Amino acid sequence: MKIVHFSDEELNTFYKKIGENVKRIRKEKNFTQMALALSIEHNSVGHIAKAELSKYGKHFNLEQLYKIAKVLDVTVSELVDS
């Protein structure tokens, strides 16, 4: 089995891109951060804001991405790859 090492910078870029995609699509669908947080049963708008900006080590987990995709009527891959 091949072991692959990922730099912190590479992972941070990945998380930042996802946050940017969530923010862009959320705005296109006219959702506020609060509306999105409540729609995915998350009690903190702060987490949404920080994850969209990839600040303070915050990012979306798989369950959150799944819920966000359902709420915004997009695929998870659109949140990750766009």
HTML snippet that shows the backbone in 3Dmol.js (N, CA, C, O; Angstrom):
<script src="https://3Dmol.org/build/3Dmol-min.js"></script>
<div id="view" style="width:600px;height:400px;position:relative"></div>
<script>
const pdb = `
ATOM      1  N   MET A   1       0.846  -1.177   0.000  1.00  0.00           N
ATOM      2  CA  MET A   1       0.000   0.000   0.000  1.00  0.00           C
ATOM      3  C   MET A   1       0.887   1.234   0.000  1.00  0.00           C
ATOM      4  O   MET A   1       1.872   1.320   0.733  1.00  0.00           O
ATOM      5  N   LYS A   2       0.512   2.171  -0.831  1.00  0.00           N
ATOM      6  CA  LYS A   2       1.257   3.417  -0.940  1.00  0.00           C
ATOM      7  C   LYS A   2       0.788   4.397   0.139  1.00  0.00           C
ATOM      8  O   LYS A   2      -0.412   4.600   0.321  1.00  0.00           O
ATOM      9  N   ILE A   3       1.718   4.986   0.834  1.00  0.00           N
ATOM     10  CA  ILE A   3       1.406   5.999   1.832  1.00  0.00           C
ATOM     11  C   ILE A   3       1.614   7.363   1.201  1.00  0.00           C
ATOM     12  O   ILE A   3       2.674   7.654   0.648  1.00  0.00           O
ATOM     13  N   VAL A   4       0.592   8.188   1.292  1.00  0.00           N
ATOM     14  CA  VAL A   4       0.643   9.525   0.715  1.00  0.00           C
ATOM     15  C   VAL A   4       0.584  10.534   1.850  1.00  0.00           C
ATOM     16  O   VAL A   4      -0.249  10.423   2.750  1.00  0.00           O
ATOM     17  N   HIS A   5       1.454  11.496   1.803  1.00  0.00           N
ATOM     18  CA  HIS A   5       1.471  12.538   2.825  1.00  0.00           C
ATOM     19  C   HIS A   5       0.856  13.810   2.244  1.00  0.00           C
ATOM     20  O   HIS A   5       1.126  14.192   1.105  1.00  0.00           O
ATOM     21  N   PHE A   6       0.036  14.441   3.047  1.00  0.00           N
ATOM     22  CA  PHE A   6      -0.626  15.667   2.633  1.00  0.00           C
ATOM     23  C   PHE A   6      -0.157  16.802   3.524  1.00  0.00           C
ATOM     24  O   PHE A   6      -0.124  16.669   4.747  1.00  0.00           O
ATOM     25  N   SER A   7       0.203  17.909   2.913  1.00  0.00           N
ATOM     26  CA  SER A   7       0.659  19.057   3.701  1.00  0.00           C
ATOM     27  C   SER A   7      -0.542  19.773   4.303  1.00  0.00           C
ATOM     28  O   SER A   7      -1.658  19.678   3.793  1.00  0.00           O
ATOM     29  N   ASP A   8      -0.298  20.488   5.393  1.00  0.00           N
ATOM     30  CA  ASP A   8      -1.347  21.295   6.001  1.00  0.00           C
ATOM     31  C   ASP A   8      -1.868  22.324   5.005  1.00  0.00           C
ATOM     32  O   ASP A   8      -3.065  22.609   4.963  1.00  0.00           O
ATOM     33  N   GLU A   9      -0.973  22.873   4.213  1.00  0.00           N
ATOM     34  CA  GLU A   9      -1.356  23.871   3.215  1.00  0.00           C
ATOM     35  C   GLU A   9      -2.315  23.278   2.184  1.00  0.00           C
ATOM     36  O   GLU A   9      -3.299  23.915   1.806  1.00  0.00           O
ATOM     37  N   GLU A  10      -2.027  22.068   1.734  1.00  0.00           N
ATOM     38  CA  GLU A  10      -2.884  21.408   0.755  1.00  0.00           C
ATOM     39  C   GLU A  10      -4.280  21.167   1.328  1.00  0.00           C
ATOM     40  O   GLU A  10      -5.280  21.425   0.658  1.00  0.00           O
ATOM     41  N   LEU A  11      -4.348  20.677   2.556  1.00  0.00           N
ATOM     42  CA  LEU A  11      -5.638  20.425   3.192  1.00  0.00           C
ATOM     43  C   LEU A  11      -6.384  21.724   3.451  1.00  0.00           C
ATOM     44  O   LEU A  11      -7.600  21.785   3.269  1.00  0.00           O
ATOM     45  N   ASN A  12      -5.675  22.761   3.873  1.00  0.00           N
ATOM     46  CA  ASN A  12      -6.313  24.061   4.105  1.00  0.00           C
ATOM     47  C   ASN A  12      -6.895  24.622   2.820  1.00  0.00           C
ATOM     48  O   ASN A  12      -7.972  25.218   2.836  1.00  0.00           O
ATOM     49  N   THR A  13      -6.191  24.439   1.699  1.00  0.00           N
ATOM     50  CA  THR A  13      -6.689  24.891   0.402  1.00  0.00           C
ATOM     51  C   THR A  13      -7.957  24.129   0.027  1.00  0.00           C
ATOM     52  O   THR A  13      -8.902  24.712  -0.505  1.00  0.00           O
ATOM     53  N   PHE A  14      -7.975  22.842   0.300  1.00  0.00           N
ATOM     54  CA  PHE A  14      -9.146  22.003   0.040  1.00  0.00           C
ATOM     55  C   PHE A  14     -10.351  22.488   0.848  1.00  0.00           C
ATOM     56  O   PHE A  14     -11.434  22.677   0.294  1.00  0.00           O
ATOM     57  N   TYR A  15     -10.168  22.687   2.142  1.00  0.00           N
ATOM     58  CA  TYR A  15     -11.251  23.160   3.004  1.00  0.00           C
ATOM     59  C   TYR A  15     -11.713  24.561   2.605  1.00  0.00           C
ATOM     60  O   TYR A  15     -12.907  24.857   2.640  1.00  0.00           O
ATOM     61  N   LYS A  16     -10.776  25.411   2.231  1.00  0.00           N
ATOM     62  CA  LYS A  16     -11.121  26.775   1.830  1.00  0.00           C
ATOM     63  C   LYS A  16     -11.983  26.761   0.577  1.00  0.00           C
ATOM     64  O   LYS A  16     -12.950  27.517   0.486  1.00  0.00           O
ATOM     65  N   LYS A  17     -11.650  25.918  -0.383  1.00  0.00           N
ATOM     66  CA  LYS A  17     -12.423  25.823  -1.621  1.00  0.00           C
ATOM     67  C   LYS A  17     -13.844  25.356  -1.325  1.00  0.00           C
ATOM     68  O   LYS A  17     -14.797  25.887  -1.895  1.00  0.00           O
ATOM     69  N   ILE A  18     -13.996  24.388  -0.458  1.00  0.00           N
ATOM     70  CA  ILE A  18     -15.329  23.912  -0.087  1.00  0.00           C
ATOM     71  C   ILE A  18     -16.124  25.048   0.564  1.00  0.00           C
ATOM     72  O   ILE A  18     -17.291  25.258   0.233  1.00  0.00           O
ATOM     73  N   GLY A  19     -15.500  25.772   1.479  1.00  0.00           N
ATOM     74  CA  GLY A  19     -16.166  26.895   2.129  1.00  0.00           C
ATOM     75  C   GLY A  19     -16.603  27.950   1.136  1.00  0.00           C
ATOM     76  O   GLY A  19     -17.705  28.488   1.237  1.00  0.00           O
ATOM     77  N   GLU A  20     -15.744  28.245   0.180  1.00  0.00           N
ATOM     78  CA  GLU A  20     -16.086  29.227  -0.857  1.00  0.00           C
ATOM     79  C   GLU A  20     -17.267  28.743  -1.697  1.00  0.00           C
ATOM     80  O   GLU A  20     -18.149  29.527  -2.048  1.00  0.00           O
ATOM     81  N   ASN A  21     -17.277  27.452  -2.017  1.00  0.00           N
ATOM     82  CA  ASN A  21     -18.372  26.888  -2.806  1.00  0.00           C
ATOM     83  C   ASN A  21     -19.691  26.948  -2.040  1.00  0.00           C
ATOM     84  O   ASN A  21     -20.725  27.318  -2.597  1.00  0.00           O
ATOM     85  N   VAL A  22     -19.649  26.584  -0.766  1.00  0.00           N
ATOM     86  CA  VAL A  22     -20.860  26.639   0.063  1.00  0.00           C
ATOM     87  C   VAL A  22     -21.376  28.076   0.114  1.00  0.00           C
ATOM     88  O   VAL A  22     -22.570  28.315  -0.061  1.00  0.00           O
ATOM     89  N   LYS A  23     -20.486  29.019   0.351  1.00  0.00           N
ATOM     90  CA  LYS A  23     -20.887  30.419   0.443  1.00  0.00           C
ATOM     91  C   LYS A  23     -21.495  30.913  -0.864  1.00  0.00           C
ATOM     92  O   LYS A  23     -22.543  31.559  -0.857  1.00  0.00           O
ATOM     93  N   ARG A  24     -20.847  30.614  -1.981  1.00  0.00           N
ATOM     94  CA  ARG A  24     -21.329  31.059  -3.288  1.00  0.00           C
ATOM     95  C   ARG A  24     -22.705  30.484  -3.585  1.00  0.00           C
ATOM     96  O   ARG A  24     -23.620  31.215  -3.967  1.00  0.00           O
ATOM     97  N   ILE A  25     -22.853  29.176  -3.409  1.00  0.00           N
ATOM     98  CA  ILE A  25     -24.129  28.519  -3.713  1.00  0.00           C
ATOM     99  C   ILE A  25     -25.209  28.976  -2.733  1.00  0.00           C
ATOM    100  O   ILE A  25     -26.354  29.194  -3.131  1.00  0.00           O
ATOM    101  N   ARG A  26     -24.857  29.121  -1.470  1.00  0.00           N
ATOM    102  CA  ARG A  26     -25.814  29.608  -0.465  1.00  0.00           C
ATOM    103  C   ARG A  26     -26.364  30.969  -0.881  1.00  0.00           C
ATOM    104  O   ARG A  26     -27.570  31.204  -0.812  1.00  0.00           O
ATOM    105  N   LYS A  27     -25.477  31.861  -1.311  1.00  0.00           N
ATOM    106  CA  LYS A  27     -25.905  33.199  -1.732  1.00  0.00           C
ATOM    107  C   LYS A  27     -26.737  33.134  -3.014  1.00  0.00           C
ATOM    108  O   LYS A  27     -27.719  33.864  -3.152  1.00  0.00           O
ATOM    109  N   GLU A  28     -26.349  32.264  -3.953  1.00  0.00           N
ATOM    110  CA  GLU A  28     -27.119  32.106  -5.185  1.00  0.00           C
ATOM    111  C   GLU A  28     -28.541  31.644  -4.898  1.00  0.00           C
ATOM    112  O   GLU A  28     -29.475  32.005  -5.614  1.00  0.00           O
ATOM    113  N   LYS A  29     -28.702  30.842  -3.844  1.00  0.00           N
ATOM    114  CA  LYS A  29     -30.011  30.309  -3.462  1.00  0.00           C
ATOM    115  C   LYS A  29     -30.720  31.209  -2.450  1.00  0.00           C
ATOM    116  O   LYS A  29     -31.777  30.852  -1.930  1.00  0.00           O
ATOM    117  N   ASN A  30     -30.136  32.372  -2.174  1.00  0.00           N
ATOM    118  CA  ASN A  30     -30.721  33.366  -1.260  1.00  0.00           C
ATOM    119  C   ASN A  30     -30.940  32.841   0.157  1.00  0.00           C
ATOM    120  O   ASN A  30     -31.970  33.107   0.776  1.00  0.00           O
ATOM    121  N   PHE A  31     -29.963  32.097   0.658  1.00  0.00           N
ATOM    122  CA  PHE A  31     -29.980  31.628   2.035  1.00  0.00           C
ATOM    123  C   PHE A  31     -29.026  32.481   2.857  1.00  0.00           C
ATOM    124  O   PHE A  31     -27.913  32.771   2.417  1.00  0.00           O
ATOM    125  N   THR A  32     -29.453  32.880   4.038  1.00  0.00           N
ATOM    126  CA  THR A  32     -28.524  33.521   4.970  1.00  0.00           C
ATOM    127  C   THR A  32     -27.762  32.415   5.691  1.00  0.00           C
ATOM    128  O   THR A  32     -28.144  31.246   5.643  1.00  0.00           O
ATOM    129  N   GLN A  33     -26.689  32.800   6.351  1.00  0.00           N
ATOM    130  CA  GLN A  33     -25.950  31.824   7.149  1.00  0.00           C
ATOM    131  C   GLN A  33     -26.847  31.262   8.249  1.00  0.00           C
ATOM    132  O   GLN A  33     -26.790  30.070   8.551  1.00  0.00           O
ATOM    133  N   MET A  34     -27.671  32.114   8.844  1.00  0.00           N
ATOM    134  CA  MET A  34     -28.583  31.657   9.897  1.00  0.00           C
ATOM    135  C   MET A  34     -29.593  30.658   9.349  1.00  0.00           C
ATOM    136  O   MET A  34     -29.836  29.619   9.964  1.00  0.00           O
ATOM    137  N   ALA A  35     -30.179  30.965   8.200  1.00  0.00           N
ATOM    138  CA  ALA A  35     -31.156  30.052   7.595  1.00  0.00           C
ATOM    139  C   ALA A  35     -30.512  28.705   7.276  1.00  0.00           C
ATOM    140  O   ALA A  35     -31.117  27.656   7.494  1.00  0.00           O
ATOM    141  N   LEU A  36     -29.294  28.737   6.764  1.00  0.00           N
ATOM    142  CA  LEU A  36     -28.600  27.487   6.461  1.00  0.00           C
ATOM    143  C   LEU A  36     -28.317  26.711   7.735  1.00  0.00           C
ATOM    144  O   LEU A  36     -28.547  25.503   7.791  1.00  0.00           O
ATOM    145  N   ALA A  37     -27.825  27.384   8.746  1.00  0.00           N
ATOM    146  CA  ALA A  37     -27.528  26.717  10.021  1.00  0.00           C
ATOM    147  C   ALA A  37     -28.781  26.046  10.575  1.00  0.00           C
ATOM    148  O   ALA A  37     -28.731  24.882  10.974  1.00  0.00           O
ATOM    149  N   LEU A  38     -29.892  26.757  10.602  1.00  0.00           N
ATOM    150  CA  LEU A  38     -31.133  26.186  11.122  1.00  0.00           C
ATOM    151  C   LEU A  38     -31.629  25.040  10.244  1.00  0.00           C
ATOM    152  O   LEU A  38     -32.160  24.055  10.758  1.00  0.00           O
ATOM    153  N   SER A  39     -31.466  25.154   8.941  1.00  0.00           N
ATOM    154  CA  SER A  39     -31.928  24.121   8.009  1.00  0.00           C
ATOM    155  C   SER A  39     -31.180  22.809   8.169  1.00  0.00           C
ATOM    156  O   SER A  39     -31.736  21.739   7.921  1.00  0.00           O
ATOM    157  N   ILE A  40     -29.919  22.885   8.585  1.00  0.00           N
ATOM    158  CA  ILE A  40     -29.149  21.639   8.765  1.00  0.00           C
ATOM    159  C   ILE A  40     -29.105  21.230  10.237  1.00  0.00           C
ATOM    160  O   ILE A  40     -28.298  20.393  10.642  1.00  0.00           O
ATOM    161  N   GLU A  41     -29.989  21.837  11.025  1.00  0.00           N
ATOM    162  CA  GLU A  41     -30.120  21.515  12.450  1.00  0.00           C
ATOM    163  C   GLU A  41     -28.841  21.795  13.222  1.00  0.00           C
ATOM    164  O   GLU A  41     -28.457  21.047  14.121  1.00  0.00           O
ATOM    165  N   HIS A  42     -28.197  22.883  12.850  1.00  0.00           N
ATOM    166  CA  HIS A  42     -26.980  23.308  13.548  1.00  0.00           C
ATOM    167  C   HIS A  42     -27.324  24.563  14.317  1.00  0.00           C
ATOM    168  O   HIS A  42     -27.939  25.477  13.769  1.00  0.00           O
ATOM    169  N   ASN A  43     -26.940  24.621  15.570  1.00  0.00           N
ATOM    170  CA  ASN A  43     -27.362  25.743  16.401  1.00  0.00           C
ATOM    171  C   ASN A  43     -26.388  26.920  16.383  1.00  0.00           C
ATOM    172  O   ASN A  43     -26.562  27.875  17.141  1.00  0.00           O
ATOM    173  N   SER A  44     -25.385  26.864  15.544  1.00  0.00           N
ATOM    174  CA  SER A  44     -24.386  27.930  15.553  1.00  0.00           C
ATOM    175  C   SER A  44     -24.156  28.505  14.162  1.00  0.00           C
ATOM    176  O   SER A  44     -23.586  27.853  13.287  1.00  0.00           O
ATOM    177  N   VAL A  45     -24.614  29.742  13.978  1.00  0.00           N
ATOM    178  CA  VAL A  45     -24.324  30.437  12.730  1.00  0.00           C
ATOM    179  C   VAL A  45     -22.825  30.724  12.650  1.00  0.00           C
ATOM    180  O   VAL A  45     -22.269  30.831  11.558  1.00  0.00           O
ATOM    181  N   GLY A  46     -22.184  30.847  13.790  1.00  0.00           N
ATOM    182  CA  GLY A  46     -20.744  31.099  13.833  1.00  0.00           C
ATOM    183  C   GLY A  46     -19.946  30.001  13.169  1.00  0.00           C
ATOM    184  O   GLY A  46     -18.950  30.271  12.498  1.00  0.00           O
ATOM    185  N   HIS A  47     -20.374  28.767  13.350  1.00  0.00           N
ATOM    186  CA  HIS A  47     -19.663  27.654  12.710  1.00  0.00           C
ATOM    187  C   HIS A  47     -19.771  27.759  11.197  1.00  0.00           C
ATOM    188  O   HIS A  47     -18.789  27.546  10.487  1.00  0.00           O
ATOM    189  N   ILE A  48     -20.966  28.088  10.698  1.00  0.00           N
ATOM    190  CA  ILE A  48     -21.157  28.242   9.257  1.00  0.00           C
ATOM    191  C   ILE A  48     -20.231  29.334   8.734  1.00  0.00           C
ATOM    192  O   ILE A  48     -19.534  29.147   7.736  1.00  0.00           O
ATOM    193  N   ALA A  49     -20.232  30.473   9.419  1.00  0.00           N
ATOM    194  CA  ALA A  49     -19.397  31.608   8.989  1.00  0.00           C
ATOM    195  C   ALA A  49     -17.920  31.236   8.981  1.00  0.00           C
ATOM    196  O   ALA A  49     -17.215  31.524   8.014  1.00  0.00           O
ATOM    197  N   LYS A  50     -17.447  30.603  10.042  1.00  0.00           N
ATOM    198  CA  LYS A  50     -16.030  30.238  10.138  1.00  0.00           C
ATOM    199  C   LYS A  50     -15.664  29.160   9.120  1.00  0.00           C
ATOM    200  O   LYS A  50     -14.580  29.200   8.539  1.00  0.00           O
ATOM    201  N   ALA A  51     -16.562  28.194   8.901  1.00  0.00           N
ATOM    202  CA  ALA A  51     -16.275  27.124   7.943  1.00  0.00           C
ATOM    203  C   ALA A  51     -16.276  27.659   6.510  1.00  0.00           C
ATOM    204  O   ALA A  51     -15.486  27.210   5.680  1.00  0.00           O
ATOM    205  N   GLU A  52     -17.163  28.618   6.217  1.00  0.00           N
ATOM    206  CA  GLU A  52     -17.160  29.206   4.880  1.00  0.00           C
ATOM    207  C   GLU A  52     -15.849  29.938   4.610  1.00  0.00           C
ATOM    208  O   GLU A  52     -15.373  29.970   3.475  1.00  0.00           O
ATOM    209  N   LEU A  53     -15.273  30.517   5.639  1.00  0.00           N
ATOM    210  CA  LEU A  53     -14.005  31.253   5.495  1.00  0.00           C
ATOM    211  C   LEU A  53     -12.794  30.389   5.814  1.00  0.00           C
ATOM    212  O   LEU A  53     -11.653  30.816   5.638  1.00  0.00           O
ATOM    213  N   SER A  54     -13.047  29.168   6.285  1.00  0.00           N
ATOM    214  CA  SER A  54     -11.979  28.259   6.718  1.00  0.00           C
ATOM    215  C   SER A  54     -11.084  28.939   7.758  1.00  0.00           C
ATOM    216  O   SER A  54      -9.857  28.934   7.653  1.00  0.00           O
ATOM    217  N   LYS A  55     -11.735  29.519   8.757  1.00  0.00           N
ATOM    218  CA  LYS A  55     -11.029  30.229   9.838  1.00  0.00           C
ATOM    219  C   LYS A  55     -11.051  29.404  11.112  1.00  0.00           C
ATOM    220  O   LYS A  55     -11.975  28.629  11.360  1.00  0.00           O
ATOM    221  N   TYR A  56     -10.027  29.586  11.901  1.00  0.00           N
ATOM    222  CA  TYR A  56      -9.929  28.977  13.234  1.00  0.00           C
ATOM    223  C   TYR A  56     -10.034  27.457  13.191  1.00  0.00           C
ATOM    224  O   TYR A  56     -10.529  26.834  14.130  1.00  0.00           O
ATOM    225  N   GLY A  57      -9.567  26.867  12.097  1.00  0.00           N
ATOM    226  CA  GLY A  57      -9.575  25.412  11.986  1.00  0.00           C
ATOM    227  C   GLY A  57     -10.953  24.812  11.785  1.00  0.00           C
ATOM    228  O   GLY A  57     -11.123  23.600  11.920  1.00  0.00           O
ATOM    229  N   LYS A  58     -11.929  25.627  11.469  1.00  0.00           N
ATOM    230  CA  LYS A  58     -13.296  25.125  11.272  1.00  0.00           C
ATOM    231  C   LYS A  58     -13.507  24.745   9.813  1.00  0.00           C
ATOM    232  O   LYS A  58     -13.058  25.440   8.901  1.00  0.00           O
ATOM    233  N   HIS A  59     -14.189  23.646   9.613  1.00  0.00           N
ATOM    234  CA  HIS A  59     -14.578  23.219   8.276  1.00  0.00           C
ATOM    235  C   HIS A  59     -15.799  22.331   8.388  1.00  0.00           C
ATOM    236  O   HIS A  59     -16.151  21.870   9.474  1.00  0.00           O
ATOM    237  N   PHE A  60     -16.434  22.098   7.269  1.00  0.00           N
ATOM    238  CA  PHE A  60     -17.636  21.279   7.246  1.00  0.00           C
ATOM    239  C   PHE A  60     -17.251  19.800   7.271  1.00  0.00           C
ATOM    240  O   PHE A  60     -16.305  19.381   6.605  1.00  0.00           O
ATOM    241  N   ASN A  61     -18.004  19.014   8.057  1.00  0.00           N
ATOM    242  CA  ASN A  61     -17.779  17.574   8.043  1.00  0.00           C
ATOM    243  C   ASN A  61     -18.706  16.941   6.995  1.00  0.00           C
ATOM    244  O   ASN A  61     -19.526  17.634   6.393  1.00  0.00           O
ATOM    245  N   LEU A  62     -18.579  15.656   6.784  1.00  0.00           N
ATOM    246  CA  LEU A  62     -19.352  14.981   5.737  1.00  0.00           C
ATOM    247  C   LEU A  62     -20.856  15.067   5.968  1.00  0.00           C
ATOM    248  O   LEU A  62     -21.622  15.281   5.028  1.00  0.00           O
ATOM    249  N   GLU A  63     -21.270  14.902   7.203  1.00  0.00           N
ATOM    250  CA  GLU A  63     -22.701  14.987   7.497  1.00  0.00           C
ATOM    251  C   GLU A  63     -23.234  16.378   7.179  1.00  0.00           C
ATOM    252  O   GLU A  63     -24.313  16.515   6.602  1.00  0.00           O
ATOM    253  N   GLN A  64     -22.491  17.400   7.550  1.00  0.00           N
ATOM    254  CA  GLN A  64     -22.909  18.771   7.261  1.00  0.00           C
ATOM    255  C   GLN A  64     -22.965  19.017   5.752  1.00  0.00           C
ATOM    256  O   GLN A  64     -23.909  19.640   5.267  1.00  0.00           O
ATOM    257  N   LEU A  65     -21.971  18.537   5.009  1.00  0.00           N
ATOM    258  CA  LEU A  65     -21.973  18.709   3.559  1.00  0.00           C
ATOM    259  C   LEU A  65     -23.168  18.001   2.921  1.00  0.00           C
ATOM    260  O   LEU A  65     -23.786  18.524   1.993  1.00  0.00           O
ATOM    261  N   TYR A  66     -23.482  16.826   3.417  1.00  0.00           N
ATOM    262  CA  TYR A  66     -24.649  16.085   2.917  1.00  0.00           C
ATOM    263  C   TYR A  66     -25.923  16.897   3.141  1.00  0.00           C
ATOM    264  O   TYR A  66     -26.734  17.056   2.229  1.00  0.00           O
ATOM    265  N   LYS A  67     -26.092  17.406   4.358  1.00  0.00           N
ATOM    266  CA  LYS A  67     -27.290  18.182   4.691  1.00  0.00           C
ATOM    267  C   LYS A  67     -27.343  19.483   3.895  1.00  0.00           C
ATOM    268  O   LYS A  67     -28.398  19.862   3.387  1.00  0.00           O
ATOM    269  N   ILE A  68     -26.207  20.164   3.786  1.00  0.00           N
ATOM    270  CA  ILE A  68     -26.152  21.418   3.025  1.00  0.00           C
ATOM    271  C   ILE A  68     -26.541  21.168   1.574  1.00  0.00           C
ATOM    272  O   ILE A  68     -27.303  21.937   0.989  1.00  0.00           O
ATOM    273  N   ALA A  69     -26.019  20.095   0.997  1.00  0.00           N
ATOM    274  CA  ALA A  69     -26.345  19.758  -0.388  1.00  0.00           C
ATOM    275  C   ALA A  69     -27.847  19.534  -0.545  1.00  0.00           C
ATOM    276  O   ALA A  69     -28.446  20.017  -1.505  1.00  0.00           O
ATOM    277  N   LYS A  70     -28.454  18.811   0.382  1.00  0.00           N
ATOM    278  CA  LYS A  70     -29.895  18.553   0.316  1.00  0.00           C
ATOM    279  C   LYS A  70     -30.684  19.849   0.431  1.00  0.00           C
ATOM    280  O   LYS A  70     -31.618  20.083  -0.336  1.00  0.00           O
ATOM    281  N   VAL A  71     -30.311  20.687   1.388  1.00  0.00           N
ATOM    282  CA  VAL A  71     -31.025  21.950   1.621  1.00  0.00           C
ATOM    283  C   VAL A  71     -30.895  22.886   0.426  1.00  0.00           C
ATOM    284  O   VAL A  71     -31.867  23.532   0.035  1.00  0.00           O
ATOM    285  N   LEU A  72     -29.701  22.963  -0.158  1.00  0.00           N
ATOM    286  CA  LEU A  72     -29.466  23.874  -1.275  1.00  0.00           C
ATOM    287  C   LEU A  72     -29.792  23.246  -2.633  1.00  0.00           C
ATOM    288  O   LEU A  72     -29.647  23.887  -3.674  1.00  0.00           O
ATOM    289  N   ASP A  73     -30.230  21.993  -2.609  1.00  0.00           N
ATOM    290  CA  ASP A  73     -30.625  21.270  -3.813  1.00  0.00           C
ATOM    291  C   ASP A  73     -29.491  21.199  -4.839  1.00  0.00           C
ATOM    292  O   ASP A  73     -29.668  21.513  -6.016  1.00  0.00           O
ATOM    293  N   VAL A  74     -28.323  20.777  -4.351  1.00  0.00           N
ATOM    294  CA  VAL A  74     -27.158  20.532  -5.193  1.00  0.00           C
ATOM    295  C   VAL A  74     -26.562  19.193  -4.784  1.00  0.00           C
ATOM    296  O   VAL A  74     -26.997  18.590  -3.803  1.00  0.00           O
ATOM    297  N   THR A  75     -25.580  18.732  -5.525  1.00  0.00           N
ATOM    298  CA  THR A  75     -24.889  17.500  -5.126  1.00  0.00           C
ATOM    299  C   THR A  75     -23.724  17.835  -4.204  1.00  0.00           C
ATOM    300  O   THR A  75     -23.227  18.961  -4.201  1.00  0.00           O
ATOM    301  N   VAL A  76     -23.303  16.871  -3.439  1.00  0.00           N
ATOM    302  CA  VAL A  76     -22.140  17.067  -2.585  1.00  0.00           C
ATOM    303  C   VAL A  76     -20.932  17.390  -3.448  1.00  0.00           C
ATOM    304  O   VAL A  76     -20.085  18.193  -3.056  1.00  0.00           O
ATOM    305  N   SER A  77     -20.849  16.778  -4.610  1.00  0.00           N
ATOM    306  CA  SER A  77     -19.695  17.027  -5.471  1.00  0.00           C
ATOM    307  C   SER A  77     -19.668  18.479  -5.940  1.00  0.00           C
ATOM    308  O   SER A  77     -18.588  19.024  -6.165  1.00  0.00           O
ATOM    309  N   GLU A  78     -20.827  19.117  -6.093  1.00  0.00           N
ATOM    310  CA  GLU A  78     -20.825  20.548  -6.452  1.00  0.00           C
ATOM    311  C   GLU A  78     -20.235  21.399  -5.339  1.00  0.00           C
ATOM    312  O   GLU A  78     -19.621  22.432  -5.605  1.00  0.00           O
ATOM    313  N   LEU A  79     -20.415  20.975  -4.107  1.00  0.00           N
ATOM    314  CA  LEU A  79     -19.848  21.698  -2.977  1.00  0.00           C
ATOM    315  C   LEU A  79     -18.335  21.486  -2.888  1.00  0.00           C
ATOM    316  O   LEU A  79     -17.597  22.374  -2.461  1.00  0.00           O
ATOM    317  N   VAL A  80     -17.893  20.311  -3.293  1.00  0.00           N
ATOM    318  CA  VAL A  80     -16.475  19.965  -3.172  1.00  0.00           C
ATOM    319  C   VAL A  80     -15.677  20.350  -4.416  1.00  0.00           C
ATOM    320  O   VAL A  80     -14.561  20.859  -4.304  1.00  0.00           O
ATOM    321  N   ASP A  81     -16.238  20.113  -5.594  1.00  0.00           N
ATOM    322  CA  ASP A  81     -15.471  20.246  -6.834  1.00  0.00           C
ATOM    323  C   ASP A  81     -15.625  21.549  -7.596  1.00  0.00           C
ATOM    324  O   ASP A  81     -14.754  21.891  -8.396  1.00  0.00           O
ATOM    325  N   SER A  82     -16.682  22.272  -7.379  1.00  0.00           N
ATOM    326  CA  SER A  82     -16.962  23.454  -8.203  1.00  0.00           C
ATOM    327  C   SER A  82     -15.857  24.479  -8.168  1.00  0.00           C
ATOM    328  O   SER A  82     -15.961  25.521  -8.815  1.00  0.00           O
TER     329      SER A  82
END
`;
const viewer = $3Dmol.createViewer("view");
viewer.addModel(pdb, "pdb");
viewer.setStyle({}, {cartoon: {color: "spectrum"}});
viewer.zoomTo();
viewer.render();
</script>
